[in-house]
Amino acid sequence: MTRVNVHGFESPAGSGKLVATRLERQPPSTEVEVSGPFTAGTSPQFSTFGITVDASSATLRDAGGATITLADFLTQAVGHSVEVSGQLSGMIVTASEARIYTPGER
């Protein structure tokens, strides 16, 4: 599987559509990192930019970096963005770690 890092921004805001500003080809791997606006789903899943994330086995962190429960993560992430690391299997990312952040406040 070919892996590509995509850098860009959401446009129009709130649309879930990504405008790519840079693409970088990476060595093949099923390990992925995804960041973008949080979209609620059915626990233990949520999505970002239309990518389904299974957070059932993930270490979850709030905006301050503290470890939190899945229920707290799904509640606190509303209105924020998330960063997810994990394994891609089909069209689902099984997260090993996810954290909440507000763009521009890193």
KEPATOR-469962 format. One record per residue: residue number from 1; x, y, z of N, C-alpha, C in turn. Coordinates in steps of 0.2 Angstrom, whole numbers, padded with zeros to 4 digits. Layout:
# KEPATOR-469962
<r i="NUM" n_xx="X" n_yy="Y" n_zz="Z" ca_xx="X" ca_yy="Y" ca_zz="Z" c_xx="X" c_yy="Y" c_zz="Z"/>
...
//
This chain:
# KEPATOR-469962
<r i="1" n_xx="0004" n_yy="-0006" n_zz="0000" ca_xx="0000" ca_yy="0000" ca_zz="0000" c_xx="0004" c_yy="0006" c_zz="0000"/>
<r i="2" n_xx="0003" n_yy="0011" n_zz="-0004" ca_xx="0007" ca_yy="0017" ca_zz="-0005" c_xx="0004" c_yy="0022" c_zz="0001"/>
<r i="3" n_xx="0008" n_yy="0025" n_zz="0004" ca_xx="0006" ca_yy="0030" ca_zz="0009" c_xx="0008" c_yy="0037" c_zz="0007"/>
<r i="4" n_xx="0004" n_yy="0042" n_zz="0009" ca_xx="0005" ca_yy="0049" ca_zz="0007" c_xx="0003" c_yy="0053" c_zz="0013"/>
<r i="5" n_xx="0008" n_yy="0058" n_zz="0015" ca_xx="0006" ca_yy="0063" ca_zz="0019" c_xx="0002" c_yy="0068" c_zz="0016"/>
<r i="6" n_xx="-0003" n_yy="0070" n_zz="0018" ca_xx="-0007" ca_yy="0076" ca_zz="0015" c_xx="-0007" c_yy="0082" c_zz="0020"/>
<r i="7" n_xx="-0005" n_yy="0087" n_zz="0018" ca_xx="-0005" ca_yy="0093" ca_zz="0022" c_xx="-0011" c_yy="0098" c_zz="0018"/>
<r i="8" n_xx="-0015" n_yy="0101" n_zz="0022" ca_xx="-0020" ca_yy="0106" ca_zz="0019" c_xx="-0024" c_yy="0109" c_zz="0024"/>
<r i="9" n_xx="-0030" n_yy="0111" n_zz="0022" ca_xx="-0035" ca_yy="0114" ca_zz="0027" c_xx="-0042" c_yy="0113" c_zz="0024"/>
<r i="10" n_xx="-0046" n_yy="0114" n_zz="0029" ca_xx="-0053" ca_yy="0112" ca_zz="0028" c_xx="-0056" c_yy="0119" c_zz="0024"/>
<r i="11" n_xx="-0060" n_yy="0117" n_zz="0019" ca_xx="-0063" ca_yy="0123" ca_zz="0015" c_xx="-0069" c_yy="0120" c_zz="0011"/>
<r i="12" n_xx="-0075" n_yy="0124" n_zz="0012" ca_xx="-0076" ca_yy="0129" ca_zz="0017" c_xx="-0076" c_yy="0126" c_zz="0024"/>
<r i="13" n_xx="-0075" n_yy="0131" n_zz="0029" ca_xx="-0075" ca_yy="0129" ca_zz="0036" c_xx="-0081" c_yy="0125" c_zz="0037"/>
<r i="14" n_xx="-0080" n_yy="0119" n_zz="0041" ca_xx="-0086" ca_yy="0115" ca_zz="0043" c_xx="-0089" c_yy="0110" c_zz="0038"/>
<r i="15" n_xx="-0086" n_yy="0110" n_zz="0032" ca_xx="-0088" ca_yy="0106" ca_zz="0027" c_xx="-0085" c_yy="0099" c_zz="0027"/>
<r i="16" n_xx="-0080" n_yy="0098" n_zz="0030" ca_xx="-0076" ca_yy="0091" ca_zz="0030" c_xx="-0072" c_yy="0090" c_zz="0024"/>
<r i="17" n_xx="-0072" n_yy="0095" n_zz="0020" ca_xx="-0068" ca_yy="0094" ca_zz="0014" c_xx="-0061" c_yy="0097" c_zz="0015"/>
<r i="18" n_xx="-0056" n_yy="0093" n_zz="0012" ca_xx="-0049" ca_yy="0095" ca_zz="0013" c_xx="-0046" c_yy="0098" c_zz="0006"/>
<r i="19" n_xx="-0043" n_yy="0104" n_zz="0007" ca_xx="-0039" ca_yy="0106" ca_zz="0001" c_xx="-0032" c_yy="0105" c_zz="0002"/>
<r i="20" n_xx="-0029" n_yy="0101" n_zz="-0002" ca_xx="-0022" ca_yy="0099" ca_zz="-0001" c_xx="-0017" c_yy="0104" c_zz="-0003"/>
<r i="21" n_xx="-0012" n_yy="0106" n_zz="0001" ca_xx="-0007" ca_yy="0111" ca_zz="-0001" c_xx="-0001" c_yy="0107" c_zz="-0002"/>
<r i="22" n_xx="0000" n_yy="0101" n_zz="0000" ca_xx="0006" ca_yy="0098" ca_zz="-0001" c_xx="0005" c_yy="0090" c_zz="0000"/>
<r i="23" n_xx="0008" n_yy="0086" n_zz="-0004" ca_xx="0008" ca_yy="0079" ca_zz="-0004" c_xx="0015" c_yy="0076" c_zz="-0003"/>
<r i="24" n_xx="0016" n_yy="0071" n_zz="0001" ca_xx="0023" ca_yy="0068" ca_zz="0002" c_xx="0022" c_yy="0061" c_zz="0002"/>
<r i="25" n_xx="0025" n_yy="0057" n_zz="-0003" ca_xx="0025" ca_yy="0050" ca_zz="-0003" c_xx="0029" c_yy="0047" c_zz="0003"/>
<r i="26" n_xx="0027" n_yy="0042" n_zz="0006" ca_xx="0030" ca_yy="0039" ca_zz="0012" c_xx="0031" c_yy="0031" c_zz="0010"/>
<r i="27" n_xx="0036" n_yy="0028" n_zz="0013" ca_xx="0036" ca_yy="0021" ca_zz="0012" c_xx="0030" c_yy="0017" c_zz="0014"/>
<r i="28" n_xx="0028" n_yy="0012" n_zz="0011" ca_xx="0022" ca_yy="0008" ca_zz="0012" c_xx="0022" c_yy="0006" c_zz="0020"/>
<r i="29" n_xx="0016" n_yy="0007" n_zz="0023" ca_xx="0014" ca_yy="0005" ca_zz="0030" c_xx="0007" c_yy="0005" c_zz="0031"/>
<r i="30" n_xx="0005" n_yy="0001" n_zz="0036" ca_xx="-0002" ca_yy="0002" ca_zz="0038" c_xx="-0003" c_yy="0006" c_zz="0044"/>
<r i="31" n_xx="0003" n_yy="0009" n_zz="0047" ca_xx="0003" ca_yy="0014" ca_zz="0052" c_xx="0001" c_yy="0021" c_zz="0049"/>
<r i="32" n_xx="-0004" n_yy="0024" n_zz="0052" ca_xx="-0007" ca_yy="0030" ca_zz="0050" c_xx="-0007" c_yy="0035" c_zz="0055"/>
<r i="33" n_xx="-0007" n_yy="0042" n_zz="0053" ca_xx="-0009" ca_yy="0047" ca_zz="0058" c_xx="-0013" c_yy="0052" c_zz="0054"/>
<r i="34" n_xx="-0019" n_yy="0054" n_zz="0058" ca_xx="-0024" ca_yy="0058" ca_zz="0055" c_xx="-0026" c_yy="0063" c_zz="0060"/>
<r i="35" n_xx="-0027" n_yy="0069" n_zz="0057" ca_xx="-0029" ca_yy="0075" ca_zz="0062" c_xx="-0034" c_yy="0079" c_zz="0058"/>
<r i="36" n_xx="-0039" n_yy="0081" n_zz="0061" ca_xx="-0044" ca_yy="0085" ca_zz="0058" c_xx="-0050" c_yy="0086" c_zz="0063"/>
<r i="37" n_xx="-0055" n_yy="0089" n_zz="0061" ca_xx="-0061" ca_yy="0090" ca_zz="0065" c_xx="-0065" c_yy="0084" c_zz="0067"/>
<r i="38" n_xx="-0066" n_yy="0084" n_zz="0073" ca_xx="-0070" ca_yy="0078" ca_zz="0076" c_xx="-0077" c_yy="0078" c_zz="0074"/>
<r i="39" n_xx="-0079" n_yy="0072" n_zz="0072" ca_xx="-0086" ca_yy="0071" ca_zz="0071" c_xx="-0089" c_yy="0065" c_zz="0075"/>
<r i="40" n_xx="-0094" n_yy="0066" n_zz="0079" ca_xx="-0097" ca_yy="0061" ca_zz="0083" c_xx="-0099" c_yy="0055" c_zz="0079"/>
<r i="41" n_xx="-0099" n_yy="0049" n_zz="0082" ca_xx="-0101" ca_yy="0043" ca_zz="0079" c_xx="-0104" c_yy="0039" c_zz="0085"/>
<r i="42" n_xx="-0104" n_yy="0032" n_zz="0084" ca_xx="-0107" ca_yy="0028" ca_zz="0089" c_xx="-0102" c_yy="0025" c_zz="0092"/>
<r i="43" n_xx="-0101" n_yy="0026" n_zz="0099" ca_xx="-0096" ca_yy="0023" ca_zz="0103" c_xx="-0094" c_yy="0016" c_zz="0102"/>
<r i="44" n_xx="-0088" n_yy="0014" n_zz="0101" ca_xx="-0082" ca_yy="0017" ca_zz="0102" c_xx="-0079" c_yy="0021" c_zz="0096"/>
<r i="45" n_xx="-0083" n_yy="0022" n_zz="0091" ca_xx="-0081" ca_yy="0025" ca_zz="0084" c_xx="-0083" c_yy="0032" c_zz="0084"/>
<r i="46" n_xx="-0078" n_yy="0036" n_zz="0080" ca_xx="-0080" ca_yy="0043" ca_zz="0078" c_xx="-0076" c_yy="0044" c_zz="0071"/>
<r i="47" n_xx="-0077" n_yy="0050" n_zz="0068" ca_xx="-0073" ca_yy="0051" ca_zz="0062" c_xx="-0070" c_yy="0058" c_zz="0062"/>
<r i="48" n_xx="-0065" n_yy="0058" n_zz="0057" ca_xx="-0062" ca_yy="0065" ca_zz="0056" c_xx="-0061" c_yy="0065" c_zz="0048"/>
<r i="49" n_xx="-0063" n_yy="0070" n_zz="0045" ca_xx="-0063" ca_yy="0070" ca_zz="0038" c_xx="-0066" c_yy="0064" c_zz="0034"/>
<r i="50" n_xx="-0071" n_yy="0061" n_zz="0037" ca_xx="-0074" ca_yy="0056" ca_zz="0034" c_xx="-0071" c_yy="0049" c_zz="0035"/>
<r i="51" n_xx="-0065" n_yy="0049" n_zz="0039" ca_xx="-0062" ca_yy="0043" ca_zz="0041" c_xx="-0064" c_yy="0040" c_zz="0047"/>
<r i="52" n_xx="-0066" n_yy="0034" n_zz="0047" ca_xx="-0069" ca_yy="0031" ca_zz="0053" c_xx="-0063" c_yy="0029" c_zz="0058"/>
<r i="53" n_xx="-0064" n_yy="0030" n_zz="0064" ca_xx="-0059" ca_yy="0029" ca_zz="0069" c_xx="-0062" c_yy="0024" c_zz="0074"/>
<r i="54" n_xx="-0059" n_yy="0018" n_zz="0076" ca_xx="-0061" ca_yy="0014" ca_zz="0081" c_xx="-0056" c_yy="0016" c_zz="0087"/>
<r i="55" n_xx="-0059" n_yy="0019" n_zz="0092" ca_xx="-0055" ca_yy="0021" ca_zz="0098" c_xx="-0056" c_yy="0016" c_zz="0104"/>
<r i="56" n_xx="-0058" n_yy="0010" n_zz="0103" ca_xx="-0060" ca_yy="0005" ca_zz="0109" c_xx="-0053" c_yy="0003" c_zz="0112"/>
<r i="57" n_xx="-0048" n_yy="0003" n_zz="0109" ca_xx="-0041" ca_yy="0001" ca_zz="0112" c_xx="-0036" c_yy="0007" c_zz="0113"/>
<r i="58" n_xx="-0038" n_yy="0013" n_zz="0112" ca_xx="-0034" ca_yy="0018" ca_zz="0112" c_xx="-0032" c_yy="0021" c_zz="0118"/>
<r i="59" n_xx="-0026" n_yy="0024" n_zz="0119" ca_xx="-0025" ca_yy="0029" ca_zz="0125" c_xx="-0028" c_yy="0036" c_zz="0122"/>
<r i="60" n_xx="-0032" n_yy="0038" n_zz="0126" ca_xx="-0036" ca_yy="0045" ca_zz="0124" c_xx="-0033" c_yy="0050" c_zz="0129"/>
<r i="61" n_xx="-0032" n_yy="0056" n_zz="0126" ca_xx="-0030" ca_yy="0062" ca_zz="0130" c_xx="-0034" c_yy="0068" c_zz="0128"/>
<r i="62" n_xx="-0035" n_yy="0072" n_zz="0134" ca_xx="-0039" ca_yy="0078" ca_zz="0133" c_xx="-0034" c_yy="0084" c_zz="0130"/>
<r i="63" n_xx="-0037" n_yy="0090" n_zz="0129" ca_xx="-0033" ca_yy="0095" ca_zz="0126" c_xx="-0027" c_yy="0097" c_zz="0131"/>
<r i="64" n_xx="-0027" n_yy="0095" n_zz="0137" ca_xx="-0021" ca_yy="0097" ca_zz="0141" c_xx="-0016" c_yy="0091" c_zz="0142"/>
<r i="65" n_xx="-0018" n_yy="0085" n_zz="0138" ca_xx="-0013" ca_yy="0079" ca_zz="0138" c_xx="-0015" c_yy="0074" c_zz="0143"/>
<r i="66" n_xx="-0020" n_yy="0075" n_zz="0148" ca_xx="-0021" ca_yy="0070" ca_zz="0153" c_xx="-0025" c_yy="0064" c_zz="0150"/>
<r i="67" n_xx="-0024" n_yy="0058" n_zz="0152" ca_xx="-0027" ca_yy="0052" ca_zz="0150" c_xx="-0035" c_yy="0053" c_zz="0152"/>
<r i="68" n_xx="-0039" n_yy="0051" n_zz="0148" ca_xx="-0046" ca_yy="0051" ca_zz="0149" c_xx="-0050" c_yy="0045" c_zz="0147"/>
<r i="69" n_xx="-0056" n_yy="0044" n_zz="0149" ca_xx="-0060" ca_yy="0038" ca_zz="0147" c_xx="-0063" c_yy="0040" c_zz="0140"/>
<r i="70" n_xx="-0065" n_yy="0034" n_zz="0137" ca_xx="-0068" ca_yy="0035" ca_zz="0130" c_xx="-0074" c_yy="0039" c_zz="0130"/>
<r i="71" n_xx="-0079" n_yy="0038" n_zz="0135" ca_xx="-0085" ca_yy="0043" ca_zz="0136" c_xx="-0083" c_yy="0050" c_zz="0137"/>
<r i="72" n_xx="-0078" n_yy="0052" n_zz="0141" ca_xx="-0076" ca_yy="0059" ca_zz="0141" c_xx="-0073" c_yy="0061" c_zz="0135"/>
<r i="73" n_xx="-0069" n_yy="0057" n_zz="0132" ca_xx="-0066" ca_yy="0059" ca_zz="0125" c_xx="-0071" c_yy="0061" c_zz="0120"/>
<r i="74" n_xx="-0076" n_yy="0057" n_zz="0119" ca_xx="-0081" ca_yy="0058" ca_zz="0114" c_xx="-0085" c_yy="0064" c_zz="0116"/>
<r i="75" n_xx="-0086" n_yy="0066" n_zz="0123" ca_xx="-0090" ca_yy="0072" ca_zz="0125" c_xx="-0086" c_yy="0078" c_zz="0124"/>
<r i="76" n_xx="-0079" n_yy="0078" n_zz="0126" ca_xx="-0075" ca_yy="0083" ca_zz="0126" c_xx="-0073" c_yy="0085" c_zz="0119"/>
<r i="77" n_xx="-0072" n_yy="0081" n_zz="0114" ca_xx="-0070" ca_yy="0082" ca_zz="0108" c_xx="-0075" c_yy="0086" c_zz="0103"/>
<r i="78" n_xx="-0081" n_yy="0086" n_zz="0105" ca_xx="-0086" ca_yy="0090" ca_zz="0101" c_xx="-0084" c_yy="0097" c_zz="0100"/>
<r i="79" n_xx="-0083" n_yy="0100" n_zz="0094" ca_xx="-0082" ca_yy="0106" ca_zz="0093" c_xx="-0074" c_yy="0107" c_zz="0092"/>
<r i="80" n_xx="-0070" n_yy="0102" n_zz="0093" ca_xx="-0063" ca_yy="0103" ca_zz="0093" c_xx="-0060" c_yy="0098" c_zz="0087"/>
<r i="81" n_xx="-0054" n_yy="0098" n_zz="0086" ca_xx="-0050" ca_yy="0094" ca_zz="0082" c_xx="-0047" c_yy="0088" c_zz="0086"/>
<r i="82" n_xx="-0045" n_yy="0083" n_zz="0082" ca_xx="-0042" ca_yy="0077" ca_zz="0085" c_xx="-0036" c_yy="0075" c_zz="0081"/>
<r i="83" n_xx="-0031" n_yy="0072" n_zz="0084" ca_xx="-0025" ca_yy="0069" ca_zz="0081" c_xx="-0026" c_yy="0061" c_zz="0083"/>
<r i="84" n_xx="-0025" n_yy="0057" n_zz="0078" ca_xx="-0026" ca_yy="0050" ca_zz="0079" c_xx="-0020" c_yy="0046" c_zz="0076"/>
<r i="85" n_xx="-0017" n_yy="0042" n_zz="0080" ca_xx="-0012" ca_yy="0037" ca_zz="0077" c_xx="-0014" c_yy="0030" c_zz="0078"/>
<r i="86" n_xx="-0013" n_yy="0026" n_zz="0073" ca_xx="-0015" ca_yy="0019" ca_zz="0073" c_xx="-0014" c_yy="0015" c_zz="0067"/>
<r i="87" n_xx="-0018" n_yy="0009" n_zz="0066" ca_xx="-0017" ca_yy="0005" ca_zz="0061" c_xx="-0023" c_yy="0005" c_zz="0056"/>
<r i="88" n_xx="-0021" n_yy="0006" n_zz="0050" ca_xx="-0027" ca_yy="0006" ca_zz="0045" c_xx="-0028" c_yy="-0001" c_zz="0043"/>
<r i="89" n_xx="-0035" n_yy="-0003" n_zz="0043" ca_xx="-0037" ca_yy="-0010" ca_zz="0041" c_xx="-0044" c_yy="-0008" c_zz="0037"/>
<r i="90" n_xx="-0043" n_yy="-0009" n_zz="0030" ca_xx="-0049" ca_yy="-0008" ca_zz="0026" c_xx="-0050" c_yy="0000" c_zz="0026"/>
<r i="91" n_xx="-0055" n_yy="0002" n_zz="0028" ca_xx="-0057" ca_yy="0009" ca_zz="0028" c_xx="-0058" c_yy="0012" c_zz="0035"/>
<r i="92" n_xx="-0055" n_yy="0008" n_zz="0040" ca_xx="-0056" ca_yy="0010" ca_zz="0047" c_xx="-0049" c_yy="0010" c_zz="0050"/>
<r i="93" n_xx="-0048" n_yy="0016" n_zz="0054" ca_xx="-0041" ca_yy="0016" ca_zz="0058" c_xx="-0043" c_yy="0014" c_zz="0065"/>
<r i="94" n_xx="-0039" n_yy="0009" n_zz="0067" ca_xx="-0039" ca_yy="0006" ca_zz="0074" c_xx="-0034" c_yy="0010" c_zz="0078"/>
<r i="95" n_xx="-0037" n_yy="0015" n_zz="0082" ca_xx="-0032" ca_yy="0020" ca_zz="0085" c_xx="-0028" c_yy="0017" c_zz="0091"/>
<r i="96" n_xx="-0022" n_yy="0018" n_zz="0091" ca_xx="-0018" ca_yy="0017" ca_zz="0097" c_xx="-0017" c_yy="0023" c_zz="0102"/>
<r i="97" n_xx="-0018" n_yy="0029" n_zz="0099" ca_xx="-0018" ca_yy="0035" ca_zz="0103" c_xx="-0022" c_yy="0040" c_zz="0099"/>
<r i="98" n_xx="-0026" n_yy="0044" n_zz="0103" ca_xx="-0030" ca_yy="0050" ca_zz="0100" c_xx="-0030" c_yy="0055" c_zz="0106"/>
<r i="99" n_xx="-0029" n_yy="0061" n_zz="0103" ca_xx="-0029" ca_yy="0067" ca_zz="0108" c_xx="-0034" c_yy="0073" c_zz="0105"/>
<r i="100" n_xx="-0036" n_yy="0077" n_zz="0109" ca_xx="-0040" ca_yy="0083" ca_zz="0107" c_xx="-0036" c_yy="0089" c_zz="0107"/>
<r i="101" n_xx="-0037" n_yy="0093" n_zz="0102" ca_xx="-0033" ca_yy="0099" ca_zz="0102" c_xx="-0038" c_yy="0104" c_zz="0098"/>
<r i="102" n_xx="-0036" n_yy="0111" n_zz="0099" ca_xx="-0039" ca_yy="0116" ca_zz="0096" c_xx="-0034" c_yy="0119" c_zz="0091"/>
<r i="103" n_xx="-0035" n_yy="0119" n_zz="0084" ca_xx="-0030" ca_yy="0122" ca_zz="0080" c_xx="-0028" c_yy="0128" c_zz="0082"/>
<r i="104" n_xx="-0021" n_yy="0129" n_zz="0081" ca_xx="-0018" ca_yy="0136" ca_zz="0083" c_xx="-0016" c_yy="0136" c_zz="0090"/>
<r i="105" n_xx="-0018" n_yy="0131" n_zz="0094" ca_xx="-0017" ca_yy="0131" ca_zz="0102" c_xx="-0012" c_yy="0126" c_zz="0104"/>
<r i="106" n_xx="-0007" n_yy="0124" n_zz="0099" ca_xx="-0003" ca_yy="0118" ca_zz="0101" c_xx="0003" c_yy="0121" c_zz="0105"/>
//
